[in-house]
Amino acid sequence: MSTSALYNDQGGAEAAVEAGQESTPTSSSTGAAFGLFSADFKKNEDLKEMLENNKESLKLEAMKRVVGLIAKGKNASELFPAVVKNVASKNIELKKLVYVYLVRYAEEQQDLALLSISTFQRALKDPNQFIRASALRVLSSIRVTIIVPIMMLAIKEAASDLSPYVRKTSAHAIQKLYSLDPDQKEQLIEVIEKLLKDKSTLVAGSVVMAFEEVCPDRIDLIHKNYRKLCNLLVDVEEWGQVVIISMLTRYARTQFTSPWKEGAVFDENNEKTFYESDSEEKKVEDKPYVMDPDHRLLLRNTKPLLQSRNTAVVMSVAQLYWHLAPKHEVSIVTKSLVRLLRSHREVQYVVLQNIATMSIQRKGMFEPYMKSFYVRSTDATHIKTLKLEILTNLANEANISTILREFQTYVKSQDKAFAAATIQAIGRCATNISEVTDTCLNGLVLLLSNRDETVVAESVVVIKKLLQTQPTQHSEIIKHMAKLFDNITVPMARASILWLMGEYCERVPKIAPDVLRKMAKSFTAEEDIVKLQIVNLAAKLYLTNSKQTKLLTQYILNLGKYDQNYDIRDRTRFIRQLIVPNERSGALNKYARRILLAPKPAPVLESTFKDRDRFQLGTLSHSLNIKATGYQELSDWPAVAPDQSVRNVEVIEPVKEWAPLVGKAKKPKSDDKFYSDDEEEKEEEEEEESDSSGSEDSSSSDESGSDSEEESSAESEKSSSDSGKSSGESEKSSSESESEQKKKKKTKKVPPKKSKPTAADSDSDENGNGPIGQASSSSAESSSDSESDSEDESDSDLPTPQKKSDVKSKPKVEVKSKKEVSLLDLDDCKKLLFKKACEWQVTAPSFGPVKTYELLHHMTGKGLSAKYHFPRQPCLYQPSMVAVQVILTNSSDHSLEEIHIGARSPASLNIHCFNTIERLEPEASVTVSMGIDFSDSTQAANFQLCTKEDQFSVSIQPAVGELLMPSTMTEQDFCQEQENSQIF
């Protein structure tokens, strides 16, 4: 009575709270009786006081006890009003426990839960991801249709949350909302489609479960995510793996052709077949089977999961291989399934059921592990029966002697049900393997003298079935069974012997009438099944030996006519009209012998698991052998595989915009020789580098030969002049910076202060942040120049502005080795370029949409979110600055004041700040412009975005292409620029 007396004493609750232990029950019988009826009331009252206390520690302790009560299965719903008051607590631990309670009782106490719905909505924006997730979980547990729109908005917002845990919870909420209001299916499918694109392993399993619940027929949602799911499978949590594997099994059966075709030749790696397909015409039947790469991807990525510690995962992979893999590959799951037999009996039961189904079709899979299916004395009866089933399925001419010796031991088992099942197994072995039929039959006859009635009865039933296969050879066995008839009491066994007597009465003409005489005496005391066989025996003997049995038959028919069971009465009337000729019987009497004594086909002893392969392995329907609610049947393999291109995903790599040039792979420029001008133009269009200038293409193609030759010479020079460099990495960064600097000189208005090369500038090349000093040796200059040219060529993947600057910088290579340039010459050149750049016409970019980047997330910014993009227009503030537009949004429920730019890092960073925004209302947005001088570098500009109360550190990092200015030139200007650039 420790539970009922938990809070009996007056001070017991306080003591229990402080000490964390249960109070002891009172010793008096009166107290015990009082505690029996009123302890729950007192306990709940005490917990209510603790929950309403001002002390956080008491509230926390009370919630721990309440959750403990729920875990024990006790009813704590009376505390709902007291618990829900603490939902707005600032204590994170307390709030988590409150949400655990609310998830349990929100459905029961819907009215009270609705009063706190505004608190749940606020909690959806809590900085703590666990609170956000718990709030969504509680909200989805309130089963009231009136809040469906609120739940839908919460799910959509949570689906875009930064935390994968919250996104996972949103996937769980989808299923709850769908069960509450199926009309929301279309909107939920949109959320599922979005979550399916999520790359987090935490979300994958949950969203696939939501997909299976809401729209399992929408296979088109899986196409683009198929390969991602296959690759993520190993890292998903275990129960997510089970769901994903089950879904992918169904998907694969609809998208790939069958690998089980008769005579199929696996020719996955045979390239000859691929190349000869155009030249040689082959018949469709002779065409070798080539497995789809996506089909192979699924099999390859699930194979490691056979080593999982979770038995459900191993079972899922096993059923996937059974239903999808080529027949010669299925055997790899055998060892893993046998390993699961060392687990708990519940696991063994399910695994053995599946092995029993598999062993019927493919005995060779489990035959090497036959000893693993030997019965142990500690096994439960249902486990023993399944092992017996598998051993019977595995029996063949080679191992039957071993199995029968094992069965001899099982027959002596104290478990009567198991012994009876063993006798049935012996009968199946005798039927399936003709070599041991006589041996099994003789062994079963010996069992007829067993002391145990169950064993004897089962033996009689099995012998009856075996005798039907060879009735002429075993009349002695029938006589032996007739002698044992009086000692057998089991109704089924007595009925079997009577049936044998009637079926083969002509072979035992002396014994059958005597058995009928005995049965006439005890007719009224027999079971119904025995009475029916007595009536049948009487009818058959009347037709074959009417002299001896005519009176007995009439007597038995009269007894049956007034029997209490209507089946026996109906059978008696039918037999009387059939065998006794009279005026009413008509022509039917002529066919009585043909009807009653017709030869009957021998029964086929089959496994009870023979028909279970119509269900998918590992499912509830397979275990129960009936179609369960929610079961989805596996479709047949398609005759022709659907288009596999639907699974192709366009890989968008935005990283290239941000990646610095250092360490990029260089493309071999000798490939340019293979293409004409038209082909090169087409190639550029395919790469989405939309250059409309035809002269640029002709220029680049005309100089491709000299470029490649010059590059080879420059590479040889570089290898001989590496002594001037500290390392290969610094050489790459210096050459990259130099090439970038030259491009900027031709395309931007460079301020004079940047054009003066100094010793400090030459030192800055190590980090690639500043101009490269030109005072190095001529060999190093030639080396770095040639390398920068090759870098220009390798950057063809970058956006168009850089492509144009690449074209302008290409002619440098031609004359580079012919002419040395001093610092003064370069300075003069800069002035010339600056003057020329002023004459060029700056144009708006036309190669694609502007990309927006996130500067500050609303969770980090306490409601303030910021996004930015580069308008790619000349900056109005200073020529050396890059224009940046920032979109500020107030996502909070209160106004934000004095939004401005704060400290910057480094302090020398030149930024033109936007004017201070005095006030930004909730849900309002404003777009402001900034100018940032990146000093011709891709290093990030770090600064603080401030409000009146807070400061947030942010950074803007430009891609290389954002530093360049798009411009349009005539062909004459371009040729002039080529001549001017030769001095480099």
N, C-alpha and C positions, 0 to 999 in steps of 0.2 A: 504493500500500500504506500510505497514511497512517493508515487506520483500524486495520489490523492491527498497526501499529508504534506505536500511540498511547502505550503505556506500556512500551516496550522497556527503556529505560535504567533503572538502579537508582535514580538520583536524578531521573529524568525526571518522575515523577509529582509529587514535591514542587515541582519547578521549575514544572511546568505549573500547579499549584494557585496558586502565588504570582504567576506572571506571567500566568496565564489563557490560556496558549497551549499548543498541542499540541507534544510533543517530537518531534524529527526522527528519522527511521529510521536505523539503523546502516548503514554503507556496505558492510560485508562481506556476501558472499553467504550465509555461514553464519548471520550474525545475521538476515538477511532471512528465510531459511528457518525459523530458530527462531521468529522473530516471527510467521510465517504460522500456525504450529500452536499457539503457546502465549501469544500476546499477550492474548487474551481472558481467559485464566486469570489472568495477572499483573495485568491491568487491574482485574478484579473484586476480586482480593485487595487491591490498593492502595486501591480505593474502600471496601472493608470496613474497612480500618484507619482511613481518614479518618472513616468514619461512627461508629466506636467510639471515636474520639478525644474528649477532654474539651473541646477547643476548639470553641466554637460556629461560629467562622468556617470551620474546616475542614469541619465537618459541612454547613454551608450550601453551601460550594463543591462538596462531593461530591454533594449532592442536585441542585444545578444541572446537574452533568455527567450524573448519572443520568437526569434528566428530558430532557436533551439527547439522550441515547442513545435514549430511548423515542421522541422526536420524529423521529429518523432511522430508526426502524423496527428498531432493534437489540434484542436480547433481554437484559433486565436482571433476569429473574426470580430469578437466583441470589442477588441482593442482598436478597431480601425479608426474611430474618431480621434482617439488619443495619439495614434501613430501618425496620422496624416497631418496633424498640426506641426510636426517636426520636419516636414518635407522641405521647408525653406531654411533649415538650419545651415549655419556656415561651417559646421564641423563635417569634413569630407567623409570620415568613417561612419559617422551617424547617418549622414545622408545616404550613403551606399546601403546600409542596413534597412533604412526606411523604404528605399526603392525595391529591395528584395521582398519586403513584406507586401508592398503595394502590387507588385507583379503577381503575387500569389492570390490576393483578395480583391483586386480591382474589378474583376468580372462579377464577383458576388455582391460587392458594395458599389454598384455603379453610380448611384445618386451622390454618395459622399465623394467618390473619386472625381466626379464631374465638377464639384465645387473647387477642386484644386487644379483644374486643368490649366489655368493661367500660369500657375507655378511650374507645371511641367513644360509649358511652352517657353518660359524664361530659361529653364534649365537646359533646353535644347541649344542654347547659345553659351552655356557655361564653358570656361576655359578648360576644365578637366574633361578629358575624353570619356572617362568612365561615367561621369554624371550625365553627359549628353546621351550616351548610349542607354543608360538606365532610364532616363526620362522618356526616350523613344520606346523603350521596352514596355514601360508602364502605360504610355499613351496607346500603344497598340493592343494592350491587354484589356482596355475598357471596351467592352463589346456593345457599343451603342452606335446606331447608324447615324445619329445626328452629328457626330464628330468625325465622320468619314472624310470630309474636306480638309479638316485640320490634320488628320493622320496622313492624308495624301501629300499635303504640303511639307509636313515634317519628314516624310520618307524621301521626297525629292531633294530636300535640302541636305538630309543626312547622306544621300547617295553621292553628294559632291563634297563631303567633309574631307578634311585633310587626313584625319585618323582612319586607318583601315579598320580599326575595331568598330568605329561608328558606322562605317559603310557596311560592315558585316552585319551589324544589328539592323540596319535598314533592309538588308536582304531577308532577314528573319521576319521583319514586320510586314513585308510584302505578302507573305503567305497568310498572316493573320488577317490583313485587310481584305485579301481576296476571299477568304472564307466568310468574312462578315458581309461583304458587298461584292458579289461577282460582276456587277455592272462596271466596276472600275478596271476591268481586265485590260482594256486598250492602253490606259495610262500606265498601268503597272508594267505592261510589256515594254513600254518606252524606258522605264527605269531599269528593268532587267537588261535590256539591250545596252544601256549605258554601263551598268555594273559588269556585264560580261566582258567589256573592254578593259576592266580594271586589271592591272598587272600584279596586284598584291595577292600573295598566296593565302592570306587570311580571309580574303573575300571570296575567292574562287569557289570553294565548296558550298558556301551558303547561297551564292547567287545561282549556282546550278541546281541546288535543291529548290529554290524559288521557281526556277525555270520548269522543273519537273512537275511542280504543283500547279502552276498557273497556265503554262502553254507548252506542254511536252511535245505537241505536234508542230511547233514552229522551228523546224530543223534549219530554216534559213538563217536564224540568229546565230547558229553554231558555226556556220561555214567559215567566217573570217576569224573566229576565235579557236578553231579546232587545233591548229598547231601550237598555239600559245598554251591551251589547256593541256595538251600532251606534254609539253616541255615543263610546265609548272607542276605536273602531277606529283613528282617525287617530293617536292617541298611543301605540298598542301598538308594540312592536318589530317589525321587518319580517317575520321568519319567523312571529311570532305572528299578524300580519295575514293571511298566506297561509292559515294553519290556520283562523282564524276565518271568513274569507271563504268558504272551501270548505264549512265546516259550515253557515254561514248560507244558502248556495246550496241545499243539500239541505233545510234547514228551510223556506225560502220556497216551495219546490216542493210542500210538503205543506200549507201554511197559507193560501196565496193562490190566487185564481182566475187563469186564464190571461189575459194581456193580448194574446194573439195571435188572439182570436176574429175570424172573418171579419165584416167590417162593423162592428166595434166602434168606437164613437165615444168618444173620451176627453173626459170631462166632469167632471174632478176639481173644478174651481172653480165649477161651475154650481150656485148655490144654488137656482135656480128649480126644478130637478129635485127637489131635496130637499123643498121646501115643497109642490110640487104632487103629490107621490107619494100623499098621502092623498085628494086631491080628484079626481084623474084616474086612471082605470084604464088601464094601458098593457100591451100585450102583452110577453111576456118577450123575444121576439126583438128588439123595437124598443127595449128598455131600454138606455140608454147605459152603457158600461162606466165604472165609477168605481173607480179604483185605491185599494186599502186604504192608509190613511196609514202603516202600518208597512212596507208594501211600498215606498212612496215614500221613507220614511226610510232604508231600506237602500240604495236606488239613489243617493239624495242624498249619503249619508255615505261611500260608496265612490268616488264620482266624483273627489274630489281626489287619491285615491291613484294615479290614472293618471299623475300627475306624479312618482311615486316614482322614486328612483334604483335601486331594486331591481327587476330584471326579473321576478322571480317574483311580486312584488306586482302589477305592471302586468298580467302574464298572468292572474293570479287575478281581477282586476277585469274584465278583458276577457271571461273565460269567464262571470263572473257576469252581465254585461250580455247576453251572447249567450243565456244560458239563462233570464233573468228579465225583461229589459227589453222594453218595447213595441218593435215592429220599427222604428219611425221614430226611436228613440233609440239603437239599437245602434251607429249610425255614429260616435258620439262617441269610440269606442275605436280607430278606424282610425288616427288620427294617432299615437297612443301606440304602437301595434303597429309601425307603419312606423319609428318612432324606434328601436325595439329592434334593427332590422336593422343598425345601426351597431355593434353589440356584437360579442362573440366569436363564433366559428363555432358553438360548442356552443349558445349562446343563439339564434343565427340558425336553427339546425336545428329547434329546438322551436317557435319562433315561426312559421317558415315552414310547418311541418306544420299548425299551427292555422289560419293564414291560408288554406292550401290547402283545408281543410275548409270554412271560412267562405265562400270565394269561389265555391264551387259553388252555394250557395243564394242568395247576395246579391252578385252581381257589382258592383252599383253602389257598394258600400262602398269597394272598392279601385281601381276604374277610374281615378279622378283621380290616383292615385299609381302608375300603371303603370310609369313610368320607374324607380321604386325597385326593381322586380323584374327589371330588365335584368341580364344576367349579366356579371360582371367577370372578367377574366382571372385574378385572384388567388383567386377563389372555389374552394373544394374541390368535388369532383365531386358529392357528395351535396347540397351547397348549390345548385349549378347545376341539378341535376335538379328540386329543389323549386321553384326560381324558374321553370323551364320549365313545370312543372305549373300554377303560378299564372297565368302568361301565357296558357297554353292555356285555362284556365277563364275568363279575362277576355275572350277573343276574341269579337268580334261583327262585324256588317257594317261598322260605322263604323271600327273600328281594325284590322281583319284585315290590311290592306295594310301597315301599320306593323309588325305582329307578324311577318308573313311575311318582310319585309326583314331583320328581326332574326334570324329563323331561318336565313336564307341564310348569314349570317355564322357562326352556331353550327355549321352542318353542316361547315364547313371547319376546325373546331377540331381540335387535335392530341389532345385527349382523346376517344378512340374511343367510350367508353361514353356520353359526353355527346352526341357526334354521332349515335349510334344513337338515343338518347332524343329528340333533336330531330326525327329522321325520323318517329318514332312520333307526336310532337306535331303534325307537319304532317299526318299521316294523320287525327288526331282533328279538326283544324281543317277538313279537307276533308269529313269526315263530318258535322260539326255545321253547317257553313255551306255550303249547296248552291251559292252563287254562285261559290265559289272551288274547287269540286271539280275541274274540268277543269284549272285552273291548277296546283293541287297535284299532280295526276296527271302532267302533262307535266314538271313539275320533278323528280318522283321518277324518271321514265323517264330523264331526263338524268343522274341520279345513278348509273344502272346502268353507265355508262361510267367511273365513278370508279375511281381506282387502289386505293383502300382496300377490302379485301374486306368489312370490317365494315359500311361504309356501303352497299355494293352489296347485301349480304345483307339488311340491315334494310329497304332500299328494296323488294326483292322481296317481303318478307313484308307490308309495308304495301300495296303495289300489289295483291297478291293479295286483301287484305281490301277494297280499294276497288273492284276489278273485280267483286266479288260484288254490289255495289249496282247496276252498269250493265253486265252481261256482253255484251249484244248490240252495244254501241257500240265495243268496244275489242278486237276480234280482232287488230288490227295490233300492239297492245302485247304480246299473248300470243306472236305470231310473233317479235317483237323479243327477248323474254325467252328463247325457245327457242334463238335464235342465240347468245345469251350463256351458254347453259347450260354449255358445256364449260369456260368460263373461271371459273365460279363454283365455289368449293370449300367454302363454309360449308354444313354439312349442312342446316340449317334452310331456307336459301335454295333449295337443290337440291330439297328435299322440297316446298316451296311451288310451285315451277315445275311439278313433276310432278303435283301436285294440280290445278293450273290446266289442264294438258294433259288430264288424265283427266276433269275436270268439264265442260270445253268442247271435248271431242274432236270433236264433230260440226261445230264451227266451224273447226277446223284439221285436216281429214281427211287431209291429205298429210303434215303435219309430225309428228303424234302417233305414227304407226307407226314413223317413223324414230328418234324419241327413244327409243321402247321398244327398238328394236334396239340402240342404243348402250348402254342400261342393262343389257340382257341380257349384254353382254360384261363389264361392270364390276360385276355384281351382287355377287359375293363380296367385293369390296373396299369396298363402300359401308357407310356407317353404318346402324345399325338403323332409324332414323327414315326414311332414304331407301329402304331395302329395303321397308318397309311400303307406301310410296307407289308403288314399282315394281309390287308385287303388285296394288295397287288399280288402277293404270293398265292393267295387263295384263287385269284382269277387265273393265274398262269397254270397252276396245277389242275384247275377245272378243265382247262383246254387241253392239257397234255395227258392227264391221268384222272379222268372224271370218275372212273369206277371207285377208286379209293377215296377221293376227296369231295365227291358231290355233296354229301350231307354236311361235311365240315364247312364247305364253302357257303352253303345256305345258312348254316348256323352263324357264321362270322358276318355274313351280309345282314342278317336280322339284327345282330348286335350293333353293327355300324349304323343301321337305319335309325336307331334311337339314341345315338351318341350325343353328348352335350356339344361337341364341336361341329359347327356347320360344315367345315371343310370335309370332315370324315363322312358326314351324312350325304353331302353332294357326291363325294367319290363313290360311296356305296350304291347310291341310286344309279349313277352312271355305269358302274361295272355290272350291276344286275341287268340293265337293259342291253348291255353290250354282249354279255356271254350267255345269258339264259334266253333261249329262243321263245318268243311268244308272238302274238298277232301284231303287237304295237312295234316291235323292234325292226321289223321290215328287213331291208337289204343290208343294214349295218351289221347284223349278226354274222354275215358271211365273211366279213373282214376282221373279225375279232382277233383271230390268231395273228394276222398280219400286223394288226395295230399293237397288240400287247407283246408279241414275241419278235418284233422287228429287230434286226441287228443294230446295235448302237455303237457309234464311234467311240474309240478310246479317248478318255479325257487327256487334255494336254496340261501337264504341270508346268506352269510358268511363274516367273518371278512377279511379285506384286509391284515391282518398280519398272516393269516393262513399258508401261504407258506414260510414265512420268516425264519422259524426255520431251513431251509436248509443251512443258513449262520451262521457263528459263531457270537454270541451276541457281541455287542460292536464294530463291525467292520464297515467300510464304506460301504461294500457290503450289510450288514444287513440294514443300514440306508437308502440306495438308492433302495434296493430290486433288485439290479442287480449285477453281478459279476464285481467288480472293478479290475483295473490293479494291479497286485502284491498280490491279495488275495490268501491265501493258505488254502485249504479246510482241515477240520478236518477229519482224517482217522477214519474208523470204528474200534471198539474195536477188538483186536485179539481174536480168539477163544481159543488159548492157550497162556499163558503169556510167553514171551521170557525169556531167562536165566537171573535171577536177579543178578547173581554173577558178571556180567560185571560192576556193579556199586560199587563193593567192591574196596576199596582203601587200598593198603598196607601202614600201618601207620609206618613211619620211625621216630624214636625218637632219634635224635642225642644229645638231651639234656642230656641223661644218661651218655654220655662221659664226660660232663662238670660238672654235678651235684656233689657236695660233698656228702660224705657218711652220713653226719649228717642228721638225720630226715628221712632216708629211711625206708620204711615199711619192717618189718622182715617177712620172709616166715616161716610158720610152718614147722619145720624139721621132724615132725612125719609122713609127707606124704611119706618120703623116704622108710618107712617100706612096703608100698604097691607095690613097684616096684622091679623087679629083676634087675640083672646086665645088661641084654640085653636091657630091657626097658629104663633103665637110659641112656645107650649109645645112643639109638634112640632119646631120648628126647633132649640130648645135641646136636645131629646133627641137629634137627629141630630148635633149638635156634641159629644155626650157630656158635657154639663154637667148632671149629674143633680141638679137641685134638686127636692125633694119638697114644698116649701112653695107652695101655690096662691096665698096672699096676696101672695107676692113677685112672681109673674107679673102679677097684676092691678094691683099698685102700679106696676110698671114700665111696663105698657101704658097705664094711665090718665095717667101723667105724660109720655108720649112727646111729645104735642103741645106742652106748655109747655116741655119740654126743648129741642125743636128751635127754637122761637121764641126762647127765652132764649139759645140758643147763637148764633143769628144776631146778636142784639143785643150779646152779649158779644164776638163777633168784631169788630164795628164799634168797640166800646169799645177793644179791644186795639189795633186799627190806629191809633187816635188817641192812645194813651197809651204808644207804644213809646219815647218819649223818656226814660223812667225806666229803660230797660234798656240794657245795653251791647251785646248782640247777640241775634239770634233764638235762638241755641243756648242761651245762658244763661237766656233766658226760658223755654224748654221745660224745662230741667232744674229751674229753680226751681218752676215750676208742678207738675211731676211730683212733686218732693219734697214739696211742700205737700199734694198730694192723697194721697200715700202716708201722710204723717204723720197726716192727719185720719182715714184709714181705720184706722190702727193705734190711734189714741186710742179708737176705738169698739169695737175687737175684741180688744185686748190690755190686760193690766194694766201700765200704763206707770209706771215708778218716778218719784217726785217730782222727782229731779234732772233728768230729761229734760223736764219740763214747764215749766221756767223759761226763757222766751225771753230771750236776752241778745244783746249785740252780736256776740259770737263765733258764736252760732248763726246769725245772719243772714249772716255771712260764709261759712258752710260750705255755702251753697246752690249755690255755683258748681259744685261737684263732685257735687252731689246726695247728699251723705253725711249731712247733718244737717238739723234743722228749719229752716224758712225764717223769717227775721225778719219780723215783722208791722208794722214801723214805716215801711213805704213809703207812698206816696201812695194815696189811695182809688182813683184810676183804675188804678194798677198792680195794686192788690189785686183789683179787679174783673176785670181782664184775666187775671191768673194763675188766679183761681178758675174763671173760665169755661173757660179752657183745660184746667185739671185735670179739669173735669167731662167735657169731650169726650174727654180721655184715658181716663177711666173707661169711657166707652162703647166706646172702641175696643179695650179689653182683654177683650172677651167671649170671646176664644179661650183665656184663661188658665183654670187649674183653678177648681173650684167655690168654695173659700173666698174667693177674690178676687171672684168673681161676687156673693157675698152682700154683701161689703163695698161693692161697686159700688152695689148697690141701696140700701144705707143712705146712701151719700153723694150719691145723686141729688137728693134734695130741697133740697140746698144752693142750687141754682141759682135756685129759685123766688123766694127772698126776698133773694138776695144783693145785688141792686142797690137794695133798699129800705132796708137797714139797715147802718150802719157799726158795726164792732166794735173796741173798744180792747183793749190788751194785758191790762188787768185783767179785762175781761169774759171773755177767752179763758182766763185762769187759773182763774177760777171755773168755767167750763165744763168744764175738764179734771177738776176735782175731782168734778163731777157725773157725768161719763162714767166716771171711775174707780170711783165708788161703784156705778154701774149695771152696769158690766162684771162686778163681783164677784157680782152676782145672776144673771147669765146662766149657762146650763148649757153647759159645754164638752163637745162630742161628738167621737167618733172619726170621721175622714173615711171616707166610703163611696163615693167617686167613682171608685176605680180602684186598681190594685196599686201598692205602694211601689216607686219606682225606685231602683236601687242604682248608685252612681258609684264609679269607681276612684280611690283615693287614692294608692296606691303599687304599682307593678308589681313582680313578684318578681325581674325582671332588674335593675331599678334598685335595689331594696332588698336585693340580695345574698341572696335567698331569702325575705325578709320581704315579704309582700304585704298590702295593706290596702284594704278597700272600706268605703264608708259610705252611710248613707241617713238620711232624716229620718222619725222615727216619727210626727210630726205630733200629738204629745201635749204638754200643758203640761210645761215643764221643772221638775224637782223641786228644782233647786238654787237658782235665782233666777227670779222672774217675768219679768224682762227677757231671759232667755236662751232660745235655741232648742235643743231636745234633738237630739242627733246620736248615732247608734249606729254604732260602728266594728267591723268584723270583721277580726281580725288572723289571718293564716295563715302558718305556717312551711313554705315550699316547698323548703327546702334539705335537705341530708342530715345536718345537725348541729343541736344545740339552740341556741336564741337566748335570751340572758339580759338581764334588766333592761330591758325595753321600757317606755319612758315618754315623756312630752311634754317637749321641751326649750324652747329659746328661741322667742319669738313675735315677730311683726312686724305692726303696730307694738308697741312694748313695753307700751303702755297697753291692749292687747287683753285683754278680760276673758274668760278660759277657765276652766271648771271641769274639771280634768284627771282622767283615770281613774287608779286606783291602779297603781303600778308592777307589771308582770308579771315575777316573778322568773325564770321559766323557761318556755319554749315548745318542746315537743318537735317533732321533724320530722313533717311532714304533719298537725300538730295545728292547731286553730283555736280562737279565743276571741273572744267578743263583749263589748265594753265600751261604756259610755255616757259621753258628754261633754255639757257645756253651753257654748254660745258666745254671747256678746253681740255681735251684729252691728251694734249701735247703729242699728237700723232702716235698714240700708243693704244693698245687694246687693254691696258690695265684698267681696272674698275675705278670709278669715281665714288668714294665713300663720303657720306654726309648724313646728317640727322634731320628727320622730318618731325617737326615739333608741333604740339598743340599747347593750349594754355597749361595743361596739367602734366603731360607726358612727353617723352622724347623717344623716338624710335630710330635705330640705326639702319640705314638702307644703303644700297649700292647699285650703280648702273654700270654695266660692262658692255661696251659696244662691240659688235662684230666688225671684222676688218672692212667689210664693204660699206658700213655706215660712216666711215671716216672719209670716204671718197666723194667727190662732187660730180654728178652726171653733167656732161656737157656735149654740145653738138658742134662739129667742125665741118667745113667744106673740104673737099679733096685737096684743094690747094693749100689750105691751112695744115692739113695733115702731112702733106709732103714737106712743107716748110718746117714743121715740127720734127720730122725725121732728120732733116739736115741739121737742125740745131742740136738734136740729141746725140749726134755723132761725136760731139766733143767729150761725151762721157766714156 
